[in-house]
Amino acid sequence: AALAERADTTKMTGAEILRHSVGLEGNHLAGGISVAGGGWATDLLAKASQISVDPVTTPDGFEGELRSYQAEAVAWLRFLHSVELGGCLALDMGLGKTPTMLAHLAEGDGDGRSLVIAPPAVVGNWAAEARKFTPGLRVLVHHGANRAAPDRFAAAFADVDVVLTTYGTAVRDMDGLSELGWDQVVLDEAQAIKNHTSETAQQLRRLDARTRVALTGTPIENGLGDLWAILDFTNPGLVGNRAAFIAQMQGEGEDALRALNGILVFRRTKSEPEVAAELPDRIDELDHCMMTPEQIGLYQAVLDGLVADSSEVGGGEPKQGAILAAITALKQICNHPAAYQADDRPLDGRSGKLARLEEIVDLVFENGEKLLVFTHFAEWGKRMADHLTERTGVPISCYHGGLARGARDTMIREFQEREGAGALVLSLKAGGTGLNLTAANHVVLYDRWWNPAVEDQARDRAWRIGQTKTVVSHRLVCPGTVDERVEEVVAGKRHIADLILPGSSSLADLDASQLKVALGLRDDELLTEDDE
């Protein structure tokens, strides 16, 4: 609002000023704009010229060190904030959008409360990254049935620097959220608003903020209309109407991003030599996935059955075999209901993990790259490969122990040699060792195994000698379930024998009430469809 008010007093539009400030006058992308203006225009150009050419890699309030391109992004974000402009932080997947944005928020100097809206899969990661990199920021995760009611927002958020929530929750709570004044509103995975006519995109425009920032690794998924939707959200009206924007930028693709780079957009990709030189060989990411009502119902039914059986066994202690079988069933349910009870129903919309995998596949394919998907359950792997093949139109196979050696060899050779984007699903047992799959630079661990060495071996299929790109590894976990308890074991936080109770020497020592604690759903941690 403040931007629009000030822009009205100048003799040139904000878009014209921005094009001039990045040296686009005379460029065909700038439309041959001549510049004449004072006041706000002069102030904007002066501040643009003051962006540090030697950005700080260890900003105040940030624990750790930023890579140089991240430090440049933070300087750019501070410039935008100082002139009350929004922008699109378009770092490629794996380049660290979250810590970059947190470093900027930590530099806020008490400017006010910020709202971060993200898919459910990454809200937990935002909270974890904030604890790690910006412990001084007071962060509140706002989601789930126990979240504050709209009439309590002012009190609940009073001593908070950053409120984290999901797109679904933000839309549901918009009447309350839109009444609050925000310093910054941040959209992560901002391609969620690429359809500017969707309810989500329309509702989010109601938020009152000094500045708006969109984070995405793929600002142009299906066309320039996606980029316009993001830029028009961050700076309403600044880039003109959709048709004119597309007509002006038509055919430019990444050139359009480069033309806008530095003011409206900050774009960096892993293919840029100066960026690639700073990256580690492997980037590990933890993705939190929601549970659908179908998954929750099945999960609770399996647990109730185990507890009931335990009450009928001497001392209320079920046999260890029954507990291990139940854990396997619960892990399958976290994967997908069809992984637990095979059926012929479509897979769409029934599993948060599958939804997150589909998002990752879309991002990888958008960049023309390849990925490996590991699962402990071979039958589910075959079903998943068929589903992804149908969804993407790209042949995707499942490598498992039931294949003849010749078929396995052919599958690997074709995956390695095929040009363009691709994916391969592998059984963790059959494909976790001995294979060289360096054509892929993305790995998804769809479900977790107790032994971290097994997972390391799986990741090493892509991360090995001959790999010329940074490998991005995703671990999919459903918070508040047995899935997360496996994550704790793998992370070395707990021993299998004391899954929940420190004094427990074996799983069979757990009685019925302890089983509910050890394996049950934790409502305060669970991500559900209410948090989409």
C-alpha positions in Angstrom: 0.0 0.0 0.0 2.8 2.4 0.9 4.6 1.6 -2.3 1.5 2.4 -4.4 0.9 5.7 -2.6 4.4 6.9 -3.2 4.5 5.6 -6.8 1.4 7.7 -7.6 3.3 10.9 -6.8 6.1 10.3 -9.3 6.3 10.9 -13.1 7.3 7.4 -13.9 6.1 3.9 -12.9 7.9 1.7 -10.5 8.6 -0.7 -13.3 10.3 2.0 -15.3 12.5 3.0 -12.4 13.4 -0.6 -11.8 14.3 -1.2 -15.5 16.5 1.9 -15.4 18.2 0.9 -12.2 19.4 -2.3 -13.7 20.5 -0.7 -16.9 17.7 -1.9 -19.2 16.9 1.3 -20.9 17.3 0.7 -24.6 17.1 -3.0 -24.1 14.3 -4.7 -26.0 13.1 -6.2 -22.8 12.7 -2.7 -21.3 10.4 -1.4 -24.1 12.6 1.6 -24.9 11.7 3.5 -21.7 13.0 7.0 -21.1 13.4 8.0 -17.5 12.4 11.3 -15.8 11.5 11.4 -12.1 12.3 12.7 -8.7 11.5 12.2 -5.1 10.8 8.5 -4.6 12.5 7.6 -7.9 15.7 9.4 -6.8 15.6 7.7 -3.4 15.1 4.3 -4.9 18.0 4.7 -7.4 20.3 6.0 -4.7 19.6 3.1 -2.4 20.0 0.6 -5.3 23.5 2.0 -5.9 24.4 1.5 -2.2 23.9 -2.3 -2.2 27.2 -3.7 -0.9 29.6 -5.0 -3.4 31.2 -7.0 -0.6 28.3 -8.6 1.2 28.7 -10.0 4.8 28.9 -13.8 5.0 28.4 -13.8 8.8 25.5 -11.4 9.4 24.4 -10.4 12.8 22.1 -12.9 14.4 23.1 -15.7 12.1 25.0 -18.8 13.5 27.2 -20.0 10.7 28.6 -18.6 7.4 26.7 -17.9 4.3 28.0 -18.7 0.9 28.9 -15.6 -1.2 25.7 -15.8 -3.4 23.6 -16.2 -0.2 25.3 -13.1 1.3 24.5 -11.2 -2.0 20.9 -12.3 -1.7 20.7 -11.1 1.9 22.0 -7.7 0.8 19.5 -7.6 -2.0 16.7 -8.5 0.4 17.7 -5.7 2.8 17.7 -3.2 -0.1 14.2 -4.3 -1.1 13.0 -4.0 2.5 14.5 -0.5 2.8 12.5 0.8 -0.2 9.4 -1.3 0.6 9.6 -3.4 -2.5 8.8 -7.1 -2.8 10.9 -9.7 -4.7 11.3 -13.2 -5.8 14.3 -15.1 -4.3 14.7 -17.7 -7.0 17.6 -19.9 -5.8 17.8 -23.3 -7.4 16.8 -26.3 -5.4 19.5 -27.1 -2.8 21.1 -23.7 -2.8 19.8 -22.7 0.7 16.7 -20.5 0.3 15.6 -21.1 3.9 18.9 -20.1 5.7 19.2 -17.1 3.4 15.8 -15.8 4.2 16.3 -16.5 7.9 19.6 -14.5 7.8 17.6 -11.6 6.4 14.8 -11.9 9.0 17.4 -12.0 11.8 18.8 -8.7 10.6 15.3 -7.2 11.0 16.4 -4.9 13.9 13.0 -5.3 15.5 11.2 -4.0 12.4 8.1 -6.2 13.3 6.6 -9.6 13.1 6.9 -11.6 9.9 4.7 -14.4 8.5 6.2 -17.4 6.6 3.8 -19.6 4.6 5.1 -22.9 3.3 3.9 -26.3 2.2 3.4 -28.7 5.2 6.5 -30.7 4.0 8.9 -27.9 4.8 7.3 -26.1 7.8 9.2 -28.4 10.2 12.4 -27.8 8.3 11.9 -24.0 8.6 11.6 -24.5 12.4 14.6 -26.7 12.6 16.7 -24.4 10.4 15.7 -21.4 12.6 16.8 -23.2 15.8 20.1 -24.0 14.1 21.0 -20.8 12.3 19.0 -18.0 14.0 18.4 -19.1 17.6 17.7 -15.5 18.6 14.6 -15.4 16.5 11.4 -16.1 18.4 9.6 -18.5 16.1 6.1 -19.9 16.4 4.7 -22.8 14.3 1.0 -22.0 13.7 -0.9 -25.1 12.6 -3.0 -28.0 13.7 -6.1 -28.3 15.8 -4.4 -26.8 18.8 -3.4 -23.5 17.1 -4.6 -20.2 18.4 -8.0 -19.0 17.3 -8.2 -15.8 15.2 -9.6 -13.8 18.2 -6.4 -14.8 20.1 -3.9 -14.0 17.4 -2.8 -10.6 18.8 -2.0 -12.2 22.2 -0.5 -15.4 20.7 1.8 -13.6 18.4 2.7 -10.7 20.7 6.2 -11.9 21.6 7.0 -13.7 18.3 9.4 -12.6 15.5 8.3 -15.1 12.9 5.1 -17.1 12.5 5.4 -20.2 10.4 2.2 -21.7 8.9 1.0 -23.7 5.9 -0.9 -22.5 2.8 -4.1 -24.3 3.9 -4.0 -22.9 7.4 -3.3 -19.4 6.2 -6.4 -19.5 3.9 -8.6 -20.9 6.7 -7.4 -18.3 9.1 -7.2 -15.4 6.7 -9.9 -13.3 8.4 -7.7 -13.1 11.4 -4.3 -13.0 9.7 -5.3 -10.2 7.4 -6.3 -8.0 10.3 -2.7 -8.0 11.6 0.0 -5.8 10.2 3.1 -7.8 9.1 6.5 -6.5 8.5 7.2 -9.2 5.9 5.1 -12.0 4.3 7.2 -14.8 2.9 5.9 -17.5 0.6 8.0 -20.6 0.3 7.6 -22.8 -2.8 5.7 -19.8 -4.2 4.8 -21.8 -7.3 1.7 -22.6 -5.2 0.3 -19.2 -6.4 1.2 -19.6 -10.1 -2.6 -19.8 -10.8 -3.4 -16.2 -9.9 -7.2 -17.0 -10.0 -7.0 -19.8 -7.5 -8.6 -19.3 -4.0 -5.2 -19.6 -2.4 -3.6 -16.9 -4.6 -6.6 -14.6 -4.1 -6.8 -15.0 -0.3 -3.1 -14.4 0.2 -3.4 -11.0 -1.5 -5.5 -9.9 1.5 -2.4 -10.0 3.8 -1.2 -6.5 4.9 2.6 -6.4 4.9 5.3 -3.8 4.4 7.0 -6.2 1.9 6.2 -9.5 0.3 8.9 -12.1 -0.7 8.4 -15.2 -2.8 10.8 -18.1 -2.6 11.0 -20.7 -5.4 13.5 -22.7 -7.3 11.2 -22.8 -10.4 9.8 -19.3 -11.0 8.8 -20.4 -14.6 7.3 -23.9 -14.5 4.7 -23.7 -17.3 5.3 -20.3 -18.8 5.8 -16.6 -18.2 2.4 -16.4 -16.6 3.8 -18.2 -13.6 6.5 -15.5 -13.2 3.9 -12.8 -13.6 1.7 -14.3 -10.9 4.6 -14.4 -8.4 5.8 -10.8 -9.2 2.4 -9.4 -9.2 1.8 -10.9 -5.7 5.1 -9.4 -4.4 4.5 -6.0 -5.9 0.8 -5.6 -7.0 0.5 -3.7 -10.2 4.2 -3.0 -10.6 4.9 -5.3 -13.6 1.6 -4.3 -15.4 -1.1 -6.6 -16.5 -0.6 -10.3 -17.2 -1.1 -10.2 -21.0 1.2 -7.2 -21.5 3.9 -8.8 -19.3 3.8 -12.1 -21.3 3.7 -10.3 -24.6 6.8 -8.2 -23.7 8.8 -11.1 -22.3 7.5 -13.8 -24.7 10.1 -16.3 -25.8 12.7 -15.0 -23.3 12.4 -17.7 -20.6 15.4 -17.6 -18.4 16.5 -14.4 -20.3 13.5 -12.8 -18.8 14.7 -13.8 -15.3 18.2 -12.5 -16.1 16.7 -9.2 -17.3 14.9 -8.8 -14.0 17.7 -10.2 -11.9 19.0 -7.9 -9.2 15.9 -6.0 -8.4 12.6 -7.9 -8.7 14.3 -11.3 -8.9 17.4 -12.8 -7.4 18.2 -15.9 -9.5 21.1 -18.3 -9.0 21.4 -21.9 -10.3 23.7 -24.8 -9.6 24.9 -24.7 -13.2 26.7 -21.3 -12.7 30.4 -22.0 -12.2 30.8 -19.5 -9.4 27.9 -21.1 -7.5 28.9 -24.7 -8.2 32.4 -23.9 -6.9 31.0 -23.1 -3.4 28.7 -26.1 -3.1 29.4 -29.3 -1.1 29.4 -32.6 -2.8 26.0 -33.5 -1.2 23.1 -31.6 0.3 20.8 -33.4 2.7 17.3 -32.2 3.2 14.6 -33.4 5.6 11.0 -33.1 4.3 8.1 -33.4 6.7 5.0 -34.9 5.1 1.3 -34.8 6.2 -0.9 -37.7 7.0 -4.3 -37.9 5.2 -7.4 -39.0 7.1 -7.2 -42.4 5.5 -3.7 -42.9 6.7 -4.5 -41.7 10.2 -7.5 -44.1 10.4 -5.5 -47.1 9.3 -2.6 -46.2 11.6 -4.8 -45.9 14.7 -6.6 -49.2 13.8 -3.3 -51.1 13.6 -2.1 -49.6 16.9 -5.4 -50.3 18.6 -5.2 -53.9 17.5 -1.7 -54.3 18.8 -2.6 -52.8 22.2 -5.7 -55.0 22.4 -3.6 -58.1 21.7 -1.1 -57.1 24.3 -3.7 -57.0 27.0 -4.5 -60.6 26.4 -0.9 -61.8 26.6 0.7 -62.6 30.0 1.7 -59.5 31.8 0.3 -57.3 29.1 3.5 -57.7 27.1 3.0 -58.8 23.5 5.6 -60.9 21.7 8.4 -58.9 20.1 7.5 -60.4 16.7 4.0 -58.9 16.9 5.5 -55.5 17.7 7.9 -55.6 14.8 5.1 -56.6 12.5 3.0 -53.7 13.7 5.9 -51.3 13.2 6.3 -52.5 9.6 2.6 -52.0 9.0 2.7 -48.5 10.5 5.7 -47.6 8.3 3.8 -48.9 5.2 0.8 -46.8 6.2 3.0 -43.7 6.5 4.1 -44.5 2.9 0.6 -44.9 1.5 -2.5 -46.8 2.4 -2.0 -48.9 -0.8 1.4 -49.9 0.5 -0.3 -51.5 3.5 -3.4 -52.9 1.9 -3.1 -53.3 -1.9 -6.1 -52.0 -3.8 -6.9 -50.9 -7.3 -7.9 -47.4 -6.4 -6.0 -44.4 -7.8 -3.0 -43.3 -5.6 -3.6 -39.6 -5.9 -4.6 -37.6 -2.8 -4.2 -40.4 -0.3 -0.6 -39.9 1.0 1.4 -36.8 2.0 4.6 -38.6 1.2 3.5 -39.4 -2.4 2.4 -35.8 -2.8 5.8 -34.5 -1.7 7.5 -37.0 -4.0 5.5 -35.7 -6.9 6.5 -32.2 -6.1 10.2 -33.2 -6.1 9.8 -35.1 -9.4 8.3 -32.0 -10.9 11.2 -29.8 -9.8 13.8 -32.3 -11.0 12.2 -32.8 -14.3 11.8 -29.1 -14.8 15.6 -28.8 -14.7 16.0 -31.8 -17.0 17.8 -33.9 -14.3 17.4 -37.4 -12.9 16.6 -38.8 -9.5 16.6 -42.1 -7.6 13.8 -43.1 -5.3 14.6 -45.7 -2.6 12.0 -47.7 -0.7 12.2 -50.7 1.6 9.1 -52.2 0.2 9.6 -53.7 -3.3 5.9 -54.2 -4.1 5.1 -50.6 -3.2 8.1 -49.5 -5.3 6.6 -51.2 -8.4 3.3 -49.5 -7.8 4.9 -46.2 -7.3 7.0 -46.5 -10.5 3.8 -47.2 -12.5 2.1 -44.2 -10.9 5.0 -41.9 -11.7 5.2 -43.2 -15.3 1.5 -42.5 -15.9 1.7 -39.1 -14.2 4.9 -37.8 -16.0 4.7 -39.6 -19.3 8.3 -40.7 -18.8 9.0 -44.4 -18.5 10.0 -45.1 -14.9 11.1 -48.6 -13.8 11.5 -50.3 -10.4 14.7 -52.1 -9.7 14.1 -54.9 -7.3 15.4 -58.4 -6.3 12.8 -60.3 -8.3 14.3 -59.2 -11.6 16.6 -61.4 -13.6 20.2 -60.2 -13.8 19.9 -59.4 -17.5 16.8 -57.3 -16.9 18.6 -55.4 -14.0 21.6 -54.7 -16.2 19.4 -53.4 -19.0 17.4 -51.2 -16.7 20.6 -49.6 -15.2 22.2 -49.1 -18.6 19.1 -47.4 -20.1 18.8 -45.1 -17.1 22.4 -44.0 -17.3 22.4 -43.5 -21.0 18.9 -42.0 -21.6 19.0 -38.3 -22.4 16.9 -35.8 -20.5 14.9 -36.0 -17.3 14.3 -39.4 -15.7 13.7 -41.3 -12.5 14.3 -44.8 -11.2 12.6 -46.4 -8.2 14.8 -49.0 -6.3 14.2 -51.5 -3.6 16.6 -50.5 -0.8 17.8 -54.1 -0.4 18.4 -54.8 -4.1 19.6 -51.4 -5.2 21.3 -50.0 -2.1 24.8 -51.4 -2.9 27.1 -52.0 -5.8 25.4 -49.9 -8.4 26.9 -46.8 -10.2 24.0 -44.4 -10.9 25.8 -41.1 -11.4 23.4 -40.0 -14.1 21.2 -39.0 -11.2 22.0 -36.1 -8.9 18.9 -36.3 -6.8 18.0 -39.1 -4.3 14.8 -39.6 -2.3 14.7 -41.9 0.7 11.0 -42.5 0.6 11.0 -44.5 3.8 13.6 -44.9 6.5 15.6 -47.9 7.7 17.0 -48.4 11.2 20.6 -48.6 10.1 22.0 -45.3 8.8 24.8 -47.2 7.0 22.2 -48.8 4.7 20.9 -45.3 3.8 24.4 -44.0 3.2 25.0 -46.8 0.8 21.8 -45.9 -1.1 22.8 -42.3 -1.4 26.2 -43.4 -2.6 24.7 -44.8 -5.7 24.6 -41.2 -7.0 27.2 -39.6 -4.8 30.4 -41.3 -5.9 33.4 -41.0 -8.3 32.2 -39.8 -11.7 29.5 -37.6 -10.3 30.0 -34.1 -11.7 27.1 -32.4 -9.9 26.1 -31.7 -6.4 23.8 -34.5 -5.1 20.6 -33.4 -3.3 19.2 -36.0 -1.0 15.7 -35.8 0.4 14.5 -37.8 3.5 10.7 -38.1 3.7 9.3 -38.3 7.2 5.8 -38.0 8.7 6.1 -36.1 12.0 4.3 -37.5 15.0 4.4 -41.1 13.8 6.7 -44.1 14.0 8.3 -42.6 11.0 9.8 -39.9 13.1 10.9 -42.4 15.7 12.9 -44.2 13.0 14.4 -40.8 12.1 15.5 -40.3 15.7 17.2 -43.7 15.7 18.9 -43.0 12.4 20.1 -39.6 13.7 21.7 -41.3 16.6 19.4 -39.6 19.2 18.1 -42.9 20.5 18.9 -46.6 20.5 16.4 -49.0 19.1 16.1 -50.8 22.4 14.9 -47.6 24.1 12.6 -46.4 21.3 10.7 -44.3 23.8 11.6 -45.4 27.3 15.2 -44.9 28.4 15.1 -48.0 30.7 13.8 -50.4 28.1 16.1 -53.2 27.2 14.0 -54.6 24.3 10.8 -53.9 22.4 9.1 -56.8 24.2 9.5 -55.0 27.5 6.9 -52.4 26.5 3.5 -53.0 28.0 0.2 -51.8 26.4 0.3 -48.3 27.8 3.9 -47.9 26.8 3.2 -49.1 23.3 0.7 -46.3 22.9 3.4 -43.8 23.8 6.1 -45.5 21.7 4.1 -46.0 18.5 1.1 -43.8 18.8 0.2 -40.6 16.9 1.5 -37.4 18.5 -1.2 -34.8 17.8 1.0 -31.8 18.6 3.5 -32.9 15.9 1.2 -34.5 13.3 0.8 -32.7 10.0 -2.7 -33.3 8.6 -4.8 -32.1 5.6 -5.8 -29.2 7.8 -2.3 -27.9 7.3 -2.0 -28.1 3.5 
